[in-house]
């Protein structure tokens, strides 16, 4: 089997779920601040494309069926410097 050094998001999630299940651990759950931090790259791209935080919240709400507000996005958005810590 050839090694592949890249993984899609779906493959990453599938692997994490399998690893957690093998240990008898429940599915990982993220609170809103962690979730917004994780998706800040995508939030940044949507903002650059002219979308407001209200627009972004609506997309998330529609996709997940969960409620998140524009205020939560603005409060917990991780800047590029916060996302790409270089150990300095």
ZATI-587456 format. One record per residue: residue in three letters; x, y, z of N, C-alpha, C in turn. Coordinates in steps of 0.2 Angstrom, whole numbers, plus 5000, padded with zeros to 4 digits. Layout:
ALAXYZXYZXYZ
...
//
This chain:
UNK500449945000500050005000500450065000
UNK500350114996500750174995500550225000
UNK501050255003500950305008500650375005
UNK500150405007499850465005499950515011
UNK500250565010500350615015499850665016
UNK499250665013498750715013498050675014
UNK497650705018497050675020496450725019
UNK495950705016495350755016495050765023
UNK494650815024494250825030493850765032
UNK493550735027493150675029493550615031
UNK494150605028494550555030494850565037
UNK495050625038495250645045494750635050
UNK494150645049493650635054493450565055
UNK493450525049493350455049493950425054
UNK494550445052495150415056495050435064
UNK494850495065494850515072494250475076
UNK493650465072493150425075493350355076
UNK493750325072493950255072494450245078
UNK494850295079495350295085495050305091
UNK494550345092494150355098493750295099
UNK493350265094492950215095493350155098
UNK493950145095494450085097494650095105
UNK494550155107494750165114494150165119
UNK493550165115492950165119492750235121
UNK493050285118492850355119492350385115
UNK491950425118491350455114491650505109
UNK491150525104491350565099491550635102
UNK492050665099492250735102491750785100
UNK491650825105491150885105491550945106
UNK491451005102491751065103491251115105
UNK491451155110491051215112491151265106
UNK490651315106490651365101491351405100
UNK491751425105492351455104492851415101
UNK492851355103493351305099493151295092
UNK492551285091492251275084492451335080
UNK492351395082492451455078493151455077
UNK493651445082494351445081494551395075
UNK494251335075494451285070494251305063
UNK493651345062493451355056493651435054
UNK494151465057494251525056494651535049
UNK494951485047495251495040494651505035
UNK494151465036493551475031493151535032
UNK493151555038492751625040493151685036
UNK493851675037494251725034494151735026
UNK494051675023493951675016493251705014
UNK492751685018492051715017492051785018
UNK492451815023492451885024492851915018
UNK493351885015493651915010493251915003
UNK492751865003492351864997491751904998
UNK491751945004491251995005490651975009
UNK490651915012490151895017490251925023
UNK489651935027489651965033489651905038
UNK489751925045489751865050489051845050
UNK488551885049487851865049487751805043
UNK488051825037487951775032488251705033
UNK488851715037489251655038488851615044
UNK488551645049488251615054487651575051
UNK487251605046486751575042486951515039
UNK487551515035487751455032487851395037
UNK488251415043488351365048487751335051
UNK487251385052486551365055486251315050
UNK486251335044485851285039486251225038
UNK486851225038487251155037487251115043
UNK487251145049487251095055486551085059
UNK486151135058485451135061485551155068
UNK486151185070486351215076486351295076
UNK486251325081486251395081486851425083
UNK487151465079487751505081487551575078
UNK487851625082487651695080488351735077
UNK488151785074488751825071489151855076
UNK488851865082489251895088489751845090
UNK489551775091489951725093490551715088
UNK490351725081490951715076491451775077
UNK491151835078491651895079492051885085
UNK491751865091492051855097492651805097
UNK492551745094492951695094493351675088
UNK493351725083493751715077494451715079
UNK494851675076495551675077495851705071
UNK496251755073496651785067497151745064
UNK497451765058497951715055498551705060
UNK498751755063499351755068499151705074
UNK498551705076498351655081498251585079
UNK498151575072498051515069498651475067
UNK499151515066499851495063500351515068
UNK500351495074500851505079501551465076
UNK502051505077502751485074503251465080
UNK502951465086503351455091503851505093
UNK503651565092504151625093503851665099
//
